Amino acid sequence: PCGCSVPQVLKSCTEFIEKHGIVDGIYRLSGIASNIQKLRHEFDSEQIPDLTKDIYIQDIHCVGSLCKLYFRELPNPLLTYQLYEKFS
């Protein structure tokens, strides 16, 4: 609804990771499933949750995991089926 080209969940998560999450494997390691779901629910209901809560600071991987989950659940891949041949 903001007309932004980048969804708020990705904008918030990547900004937070750039500021607090420069750790090994930030996108490779998974966060705790219950924390990921809690964070997802907060984005769904609050628009922009407070990512500086202890639960997210202590499990920073849940923020990266939410980004990956967002891309996995897109109805069409980011690199669209129509462009697949060009990419290969």
Legacy VTK file of the C-alpha trace (Angstrom):
# vtk DataFile Version 3.0
C-alpha trace
ASCII
DATASET POLYDATA
POINTS 88 float
0.000 0.000 0.000
2.928 2.436 0.296
3.778 2.192 -3.420
7.326 1.168 -2.503
9.204 -1.102 -4.850
10.633 -3.104 -1.928
8.135 -4.749 0.468
8.352 -3.411 4.032
9.194 -6.830 5.507
12.299 -7.076 3.300
13.283 -3.450 3.858
13.028 -3.724 7.657
14.766 -7.100 7.868
17.670 -6.215 5.577
18.271 -2.869 7.309
18.272 -4.644 10.675
20.651 -7.349 9.422
23.032 -4.767 7.967
23.091 -2.950 11.304
23.100 -5.889 13.773
23.537 -9.119 11.872
27.006 -9.145 10.471
27.679 -12.655 11.758
28.792 -15.842 10.050
26.040 -17.587 8.168
23.356 -14.944 8.674
21.410 -16.229 5.656
22.735 -19.783 5.799
21.740 -20.677 9.366
18.090 -20.911 10.331
16.483 -19.142 13.234
14.250 -20.787 15.818
10.950 -21.688 14.107
8.769 -20.212 16.861
10.673 -16.896 16.656
10.303 -16.813 12.868
6.545 -17.371 13.152
6.238 -14.743 15.903
8.102 -12.219 13.750
5.989 -13.099 10.722
2.820 -12.606 12.743
4.061 -9.215 13.959
4.701 -8.055 10.379
1.265 -9.333 9.361
-0.501 -7.470 12.168
1.634 -4.430 13.055
3.137 -3.239 9.779
6.640 -2.646 11.237
7.567 -4.602 14.398
10.342 -3.620 16.784
13.233 -5.789 15.639
15.388 -4.610 18.540
13.404 -6.741 21.025
15.648 -9.167 22.910
13.972 -12.168 21.263
15.177 -11.028 17.815
18.574 -9.712 18.916
19.317 -13.045 20.637
18.104 -15.052 17.623
19.250 -12.791 14.798
19.021 -15.716 12.375
15.218 -15.612 12.610
15.278 -12.252 10.796
17.303 -13.697 7.903
15.058 -16.760 7.908
11.979 -14.560 7.530
13.531 -12.957 4.430
14.158 -16.387 2.921
10.616 -17.472 3.794
9.208 -14.399 2.050
11.014 -15.277 -1.192
10.036 -18.966 -0.957
6.362 -18.084 -0.625
6.173 -15.707 -3.590
3.524 -16.905 -6.085
6.082 -16.553 -8.897
9.839 -16.865 -8.509
11.879 -13.679 -8.311
13.675 -14.853 -11.450
10.515 -15.526 -13.415
9.746 -18.658 -15.400
9.599 -16.546 -18.572
13.190 -15.401 -18.088
14.574 -18.762 -16.940
16.044 -19.695 -20.337
17.889 -16.372 -20.568
19.383 -16.899 -17.100
20.545 -20.414 -17.934
LINES 1 89
88 0 1 2 3 4 5 6 7 8 9 10 11 12 13 14 15 16 17 18 19 20 21 22 23 24 25 26 27 28 29 30 31 32 33 34 35 36 37 38 39 40 41 42 43 44 45 46 47 48 49 50 51 52 53 54 55 56 57 58 59 60 61 62 63 64 65 66 67 68 69 70 71 72 73 74 75 76 77 78 79 80 81 82 83 84 85 86 87
